[in-house]
C-alpha cells in the first residue's frame, strides 16, 4: 500500500511507466536494444530506485531549427522511464496549486485554448493596454537550487526527493528542454510568477503559456509600473530576465502578436512567420493538422492560398 504522499516505486508502476513511455515512439536502435533485455532492464530500474542507487545517464544532444535555433537534449531510455514515473507522481500534487490561466503542459489546456482565452480577454477589454513579454532563455536559466526548494515545500518523501534531485542535477545548466519532467518543473517554477501577478499585481487579466505571458491593464502607466515590478520580481526571486526584443506595451485593439497569431478583439489570424513555417513544412503527414490550424486562425484569403498549396 502506497501512502498518498509517497512515490510509488513498485515493479508494477515501473512497468506501467514503460508502457506509457513507449506509446507512439519510433522504434530505433536504442529502443530495440533496451527492449531486447526488457525484463532485466525494468528489474534494474526497480532495484536502483528502491535501494537509492539510481544515477541519471548521459544526454544525446541535437539541434532543431524552427523559428529559432534550439538545442534539444534527450536522455537514455531507462532515464525517460524514470522521468515518466516522477512526472506521474508530481502532477497530481502540484497541478491543483496552479492558477487557471497557466496554459502550457496541463491536461485540458494547451496552445489553442490559450489563444482562445487571450482573444476572450481582448474582446472583453478592447481598449485596455497589454504588456506582452517572454523570459530570456528560460530553460537554460532555471536556478536548480530554487527549483528544488519549491518542490521541497510540497514533497516530503525522501526517496522521491533523492530521485528528483538526481534528475535536476543531471543537466549541465538549468533544465533540459527535452525531458518530460521539465514540463512540470517549469510550471512549478513559474507558478511563483503566476501567483505574484494574480494576487499581488491584480491586473484586469493575465495569461501564461510556457515562458510567454500577457498582462492586461486599463491604463498605460499601470502597464509601465507592472513591467518594472514584475521584471524586478523575476530577477530577485527566480534569477530570470525578460527578453529585450519581445517586451512591448500596446493597445489591445491594435492586435496582440502571441503564440503564432495576431489576436484582435473580434478575430485573429496567423502571423507571417507561422504562415511561412506551414508553407515550408507542409506534407501528407501533417496535412490535417495544418488544415485545422488554418480554419481556426486564418482569413478566407489565407485559406484559399493554403488550398492552392495542395494542388
C-alpha positions as CSV (number, residue, x, y, z in Angstrom):
1,X,0.0,0.0,0.0
2,X,1.5,3.3,-1.1
3,X,0.9,6.4,1.0
4,X,-0.8,9.3,-1.0
5,X,2.3,11.5,-0.5
6,X,4.9,8.7,-1.2
7,X,6.3,7.9,-4.6
8,X,5.2,4.5,-6.0
9,X,8.4,2.6,-6.8
10,X,6.7,-0.7,-7.2
11,X,7.6,-3.0,-10.1
12,X,4.1,-2.8,-11.4
13,X,4.2,1.0,-11.5
14,X,7.6,1.0,-13.4
15,X,6.1,-1.4,-15.9
16,X,3.1,1.0,-16.3
17,X,5.5,3.9,-16.9
18,X,7.4,1.8,-19.5
19,X,4.1,1.2,-21.4
20,X,3.2,4.9,-21.2
21,X,6.7,5.9,-22.4
22,X,6.7,3.5,-25.4
23,X,3.3,4.7,-26.8
24,X,3.8,6.4,-30.2
25,X,7.6,6.1,-30.0
26,X,9.7,5.4,-33.2
27,X,11.4,2.0,-33.0
28,X,15.0,2.9,-33.3
29,X,18.2,1.1,-32.5
30,X,18.3,2.3,-28.8
31,X,14.7,1.2,-28.4
32,X,15.4,-2.3,-29.8
33,X,18.5,-2.8,-27.6
34,X,16.5,-1.8,-24.5
35,X,13.6,-4.0,-25.4
36,X,15.8,-7.0,-26.2
37,X,16.5,-7.2,-22.4
38,X,13.4,-5.5,-21.3
39,X,12.6,-7.5,-18.2
40,X,16.2,-7.2,-16.9
41,X,16.2,-3.5,-17.6
42,X,12.9,-2.9,-15.7
43,X,14.2,-5.0,-12.8
44,X,17.4,-3.0,-12.8
45,X,15.5,0.3,-12.7
46,X,13.3,-1.0,-9.8
47,X,16.3,-2.1,-7.8
48,X,18.3,1.1,-8.4
49,X,15.3,3.3,-7.4
50,X,14.4,1.3,-4.3
51,X,18.0,0.9,-2.9
52,X,19.0,4.6,-3.6
53,X,21.4,3.7,-6.3
54,X,19.8,5.4,-9.3
55,X,22.1,7.6,-11.2
56,X,21.0,9.6,-14.3
57,X,22.8,8.7,-17.5
58,X,24.2,11.0,-20.3
59,X,22.2,13.1,-22.7
60,X,22.2,12.9,-26.5
61,X,22.1,16.4,-28.0
62,X,20.9,17.7,-31.4
63,X,19.9,21.0,-32.9
64,X,16.4,21.9,-34.1
65,X,15.8,24.9,-36.4
66,X,12.2,26.0,-36.2
67,X,11.5,29.7,-35.7
68,X,14.9,29.8,-33.9
69,X,17.8,27.5,-33.4
70,X,17.3,25.3,-30.3
71,X,19.4,22.6,-28.7
72,X,17.4,19.6,-27.6
73,X,18.9,17.1,-25.2
74,X,17.4,13.6,-25.0
75,X,18.1,11.2,-22.1
76,X,18.6,7.5,-22.3
77,X,15.5,5.3,-22.3
78,X,15.9,4.0,-18.8
79,X,16.0,7.6,-17.6
80,X,13.0,8.5,-19.6
81,X,11.0,5.7,-17.9
82,X,12.0,7.3,-14.6
83,X,11.0,10.7,-15.8
84,X,7.6,9.4,-16.6
85,X,7.3,7.9,-13.1
86,X,8.4,11.2,-11.4
87,X,6.1,13.2,-13.7
88,X,3.1,11.0,-12.8
89,X,3.9,11.5,-9.2
90,X,4.3,15.3,-9.2
91,X,1.5,16.4,-11.5
92,X,-1.5,15.4,-9.2
93,X,0.3,17.1,-6.2
94,X,1.2,20.4,-7.9
95,X,-1.3,20.9,-10.7
96,X,-4.1,21.8,-8.3
97,X,-1.9,24.7,-6.9
98,X,-1.5,26.3,-10.3
99,X,-3.7,29.2,-11.4
100,X,-6.4,28.7,-14.0
101,X,-4.6,30.8,-16.6
102,X,-1.3,28.8,-16.8
103,X,-2.0,27.1,-20.1
104,X,1.1,25.0,-21.1
105,X,1.7,21.3,-20.4
106,X,-1.6,20.7,-18.5
107,X,-4.5,18.4,-19.0
108,X,-7.4,20.2,-20.6
109,X,-5.3,23.2,-21.5
110,X,-2.9,23.8,-24.5
111,X,-2.0,26.1,-27.3
112,X,-5.4,26.6,-28.9
113,X,-7.1,27.1,-25.6
114,X,-4.6,29.7,-24.6
115,X,-5.1,31.6,-27.9
116,X,-8.9,31.5,-27.5
117,X,-8.6,32.7,-23.9
118,X,-6.3,35.6,-24.9
119,X,-8.9,36.5,-27.6
120,X,-11.7,36.5,-25.0
121,X,-9.6,38.9,-22.9
122,X,-9.1,41.3,-25.8
123,X,-12.8,41.0,-26.6
124,X,-13.8,41.8,-23.0
125,X,-11.3,44.7,-22.8
126,X,-10.8,46.1,-26.3
127,X,-9.5,49.4,-25.0
128,X,-7.1,48.0,-22.5
129,X,-3.3,48.1,-22.6
130,X,-1.4,44.8,-22.9
131,X,2.2,44.1,-21.8
132,X,3.4,41.1,-23.8
133,X,6.7,39.5,-22.7
134,X,8.7,36.3,-22.6
135,X,11.6,35.1,-20.5
136,X,15.1,35.1,-21.9
137,X,16.5,31.5,-22.3
138,X,14.2,30.2,-19.6
139,X,15.2,26.5,-19.6
140,X,18.9,27.5,-19.5
141,X,18.5,29.9,-16.7
142,X,16.3,28.0,-14.2
143,X,18.1,28.1,-10.9
144,X,18.1,24.5,-9.8
145,X,18.5,25.3,-6.1
146,X,15.4,27.4,-6.2
147,X,13.5,24.8,-8.1
148,X,14.4,22.0,-5.6
149,X,13.3,24.2,-2.7
150,X,10.0,24.9,-4.4
151,X,9.5,21.1,-4.8
152,X,10.5,20.5,-1.1
153,X,7.7,22.7,0.1
154,X,5.2,20.1,-1.0
155,X,7.2,16.8,-1.2
156,X,8.5,15.3,2.0
157,X,9.2,11.7,0.7
158,X,13.0,11.3,0.9
159,X,13.2,8.7,-1.8
160,X,11.2,10.9,-4.1
161,X,13.4,13.9,-3.3
162,X,16.5,11.9,-4.0
163,X,15.3,10.8,-7.4
164,X,14.1,14.3,-8.3
165,X,17.4,15.8,-7.2
166,X,19.2,13.4,-9.4
167,X,17.2,14.4,-12.4
168,X,17.6,18.1,-11.8
169,X,21.3,17.8,-11.3
170,X,21.8,15.6,-14.4
171,X,21.9,18.5,-16.8
172,X,24.9,20.9,-17.1
173,X,22.8,24.1,-16.5
174,X,19.2,24.9,-16.0
175,X,16.8,22.0,-17.0
176,X,16.7,20.0,-20.2
177,X,14.1,21.1,-22.7
178,X,13.7,17.5,-23.9
179,X,12.8,15.9,-20.5
180,X,9.2,15.1,-19.7
181,X,9.9,16.2,-16.1
182,X,10.8,19.7,-17.4
183,X,7.2,20.3,-18.2
184,X,6.1,20.0,-14.6
185,X,9.3,21.6,-13.3
186,X,8.8,24.7,-15.5
187,X,5.2,25.1,-14.2
188,X,6.3,24.7,-10.6
189,X,9.0,27.3,-11.1
190,X,6.8,29.8,-12.9
191,X,3.9,29.3,-10.6
192,X,5.7,31.7,-8.3
193,X,5.4,34.4,-11.1
194,X,1.8,33.5,-11.8
195,X,0.7,33.8,-8.2
196,X,2.6,37.0,-7.7
197,X,0.9,38.6,-10.7
198,X,-2.5,37.3,-9.9
199,X,-2.5,38.1,-6.2
200,X,-0.1,41.0,-5.8
201,X,-0.3,42.9,-9.1
202,X,-4.0,42.1,-9.6
203,X,-4.3,43.1,-13.3
204,X,-7.5,43.0,-15.4
205,X,-6.3,39.7,-16.8
206,X,-3.2,37.6,-17.0
207,X,-2.2,34.5,-19.1
208,X,0.9,32.5,-19.4
209,X,1.8,29.8,-21.9
210,X,5.3,28.4,-21.4
211,X,7.6,31.3,-20.8
212,X,5.4,33.7,-22.8
213,X,2.8,35.8,-20.9
214,X,0.5,38.8,-21.2
215,X,-0.7,41.3,-18.6
216,X,-3.8,43.5,-19.3
217,X,-4.4,46.9,-17.7
218,X,-6.8,49.7,-18.1
219,X,-4.2,52.5,-18.2
220,X,-0.8,52.6,-19.8
221,X,1.0,53.9,-16.7
222,X,-0.2,50.8,-14.8
223,X,1.4,48.6,-17.5
224,X,4.6,50.5,-17.2
225,X,4.6,50.0,-13.4
226,X,3.8,46.3,-13.8
227,X,6.7,45.9,-16.2
228,X,9.1,47.3,-13.7
229,X,7.7,45.4,-10.7
230,X,7.5,42.0,-12.4
231,X,10.9,42.4,-14.0
232,X,12.4,43.0,-10.5
233,X,10.4,40.1,-9.1
234,X,11.7,37.7,-11.7
235,X,15.3,38.9,-11.2
236,X,15.3,38.8,-7.4
237,X,13.2,35.7,-6.7
238,X,13.7,33.4,-9.8
239,X,17.0,34.7,-11.2
240,X,15.3,35.2,-14.6
241,X,15.3,38.1,-17.1
242,X,12.7,39.4,-19.6
243,X,13.7,39.1,-23.3
244,X,14.5,42.5,-24.5
245,X,13.0,42.1,-28.0
246,X,9.7,40.5,-27.1
247,X,8.8,43.1,-24.4
248,X,6.1,45.6,-25.6
249,X,3.1,47.6,-24.3
250,X,0.3,48.4,-26.7
251,X,-3.5,48.8,-27.1
252,X,-5.5,45.5,-27.4
253,X,-7.4,46.9,-30.4
254,X,-4.1,47.3,-32.4
255,X,-3.6,43.5,-32.3
256,X,-1.8,41.1,-30.0
257,X,1.0,39.1,-31.6
258,X,1.0,36.0,-29.4
259,X,1.8,32.3,-29.9
260,X,2.0,32.5,-33.7
261,X,-1.2,34.5,-34.1
262,X,-2.3,38.1,-34.3
263,X,-5.2,38.4,-32.0
264,X,-7.8,41.2,-32.3
265,X,-11.0,41.7,-30.1
266,X,-13.2,40.4,-32.9
267,X,-10.9,37.9,-34.7
268,X,-7.4,36.5,-35.2
269,X,-5.1,35.4,-38.0
270,X,-1.8,33.5,-38.2
271,X,1.3,35.8,-38.3
272,X,3.6,35.8,-41.3
273,X,6.2,33.6,-39.6
274,X,3.7,30.9,-38.7
275,X,2.3,31.0,-42.3
276,X,5.8,30.7,-43.8
277,X,6.5,27.7,-41.5
278,X,3.4,26.0,-42.7
279,X,4.4,26.5,-46.3
280,X,7.9,25.1,-45.7
281,X,6.8,22.1,-43.7
282,X,3.6,21.0,-45.3
283,X,3.4,17.3,-46.3
284,X,0.9,14.5,-46.2
285,X,1.8,13.6,-42.6
286,X,0.7,17.0,-41.1
287,X,-1.9,18.0,-43.7
288,X,-5.0,17.5,-41.5
289,X,-3.3,19.3,-38.5
290,X,-2.3,22.3,-40.6
291,X,-5.7,22.4,-42.3
292,X,-7.4,22.6,-38.9
293,X,-5.0,25.3,-37.8
294,X,-5.7,27.4,-40.9
295,X,-9.5,27.1,-40.4
296,X,-9.2,28.2,-36.8
297,X,-6.9,31.2,-37.3
298,X,-6.9,32.4,-40.9
299,X,-8.7,34.7,-43.2
300,X,-10.5,33.4,-46.3
301,X,-7.7,34.7,-48.4
302,X,-5.1,32.7,-46.5
303,X,-7.3,29.5,-46.6
304,X,-7.6,29.9,-50.4
305,X,-3.7,30.2,-50.6
306,X,-3.4,27.1,-48.4
307,X,-5.8,25.1,-50.6
308,X,-3.7,26.1,-53.7
309,X,-0.6,24.6,-52.0
310,X,-2.4,21.2,-52.0
311,X,-2.9,21.2,-55.8
